[in-house]
């Protein structure tokens, strides 16, 4: 597929994305990311705002394989598939292959044998979706692999910023918190840099991974130092479950330096956007009044997540059909 | 017994400083001075080829006893011979652990039954490789252990390591140690650096190795013990060893060929066959390792043969076991890393695979001197071939080198004067 055809329902003009899988934003160009965001915008107006179900994936089976607990992302993918009239299979299991006695690849191959052509995978191990993509014919969508990437989360963050600000040129986005253990941070860095934003990562030195500057980001350790030059703050969740050992002395000290509260909001730009991938720890990364205040776009992110995931599912399916794979 | 001659090859024997075109005479299982009187059983032409001692592997993991579905002493030694390796020292990472005399003797007995090549067992330093109490080192030695090692499990307790070096010294045995601070690599999958940051994979910092290399060198110096650092992988490790050797500390070190031809960037494919311990490092470390080989600081190259079945390498990367199955690709990877790059010549490379390992292990093989055991291999140095792990004689094929075009192949192998392998008869 090289061009979009006019009779294609819901297909906007402009750049296209023809991936076989969606594994990470590292693999995508600015044009491809833009194509997904454009498609998501189209779905947001044609389906979500008018509450219309589309029949673009009628007869297609979408499998949601969640090998790690998730409520938000799993529900969002499941609903996105249903909005497009796909049939869905939800498979949830926590723990690694070793604890189950069946490898996750075997699990996926079984689900594929039931007819799934789009497989959404969440896994605690980095690279698990990549390993899977080599072993099954169905398209694989990475719904978060350990501490590696979470492409649809970054796409919905990008979508939300673009929707409010129009463009990324001249925009400064600060990712705050546990960068080391954050797949959201890695995917956001790739996406934001490709689309032309300036990116600052801000967190305690123990939670900033080595040589991160080589990805083209700036590093800060004090939120107060960079807040004044920031257009969008993305407050990453502290990943209590991924931390081994002590990376900071206490929650109280973390909140003291990195928590977003009303005081800090006063020092920020008047039009600052507050994003958070969720689930948020109220009182840790941000206070109640910030989370529910006028700068917060946290619930917009959730709505946009649905549109972005519809776009990813649809575009991958269209690529399969036009590539003769389905 | 068989009497034969291998004629006209370039005979390279680093142990006797020999590098000349000539004949090698084999009589009744030992190297003879030739020409032999009377009828010969066989005569082999090796013109255009290299004739050298059979290679010596200093640290293979055969999974017998314990996990003999993955590898046995028979399948492991068959793989060794196909790679030109005629002596194998095997790590005591078995179930039960080789930490007592009966276990050592079992390994030797199984090797005898397999009858493919020489097997030299390593005994454990500590009971059950737990790192707490010394194993019965004296009886392990009496049973045939050539050196002591807890395999890939570091002896974390410095006091235990100190006493181990002191005690093993009494029996003239070396301790083979895997230097790595366990708490710094906990949850680690790969080298800590740019790529671990990109991939979100747990890092194993170079310093985790260097800290224990420095500690072990200090303990060897303190005790007068003999230390072998297994497969060092970082620039600072090479430097610490070089300076210690300069002070007269009895410390030796090895590297693997995969640490010379692959970098941590390979993990971008999330291929578990690139998951090894120590991890693949970055380019600057590789250069330092090559310098260590060139100046003699590192005197052994070993394959660190470690069979892992496909179903375990198929697991998630952070769960899949470490290891590469290496005996059958040892030589061509060394050729690529060191000969093709013109960093070493053939005699220097063969020394790293024969006389160096023999000295470190304290064994008599690895030499073509008259009267020595007739373990001889013929190498075609220019033969180009494609690595195909499905054709390995090992029971496992966990290798990232499938499809690699390489140069240099073992053509025939003699163990104790008997021709036990030839490339043309290979099925």
Interface residues (C-beta under 8 A of the other chain):
Chain A: X26 X96 X97 X98 X103 X104 X105 X123 X124 X125 X126 X127 X128 X130 X131 X145 X146 X147 X148 X149 X181 X183 X186 X209 X210 X211 X212 X214 X215 X244
Chain B: X186 X187 X192 X193 X194 X196 X197 X198 X199 X200 X201 X203 X269 X270 X272 X311 X314 X315 X316 X317 X318 X319
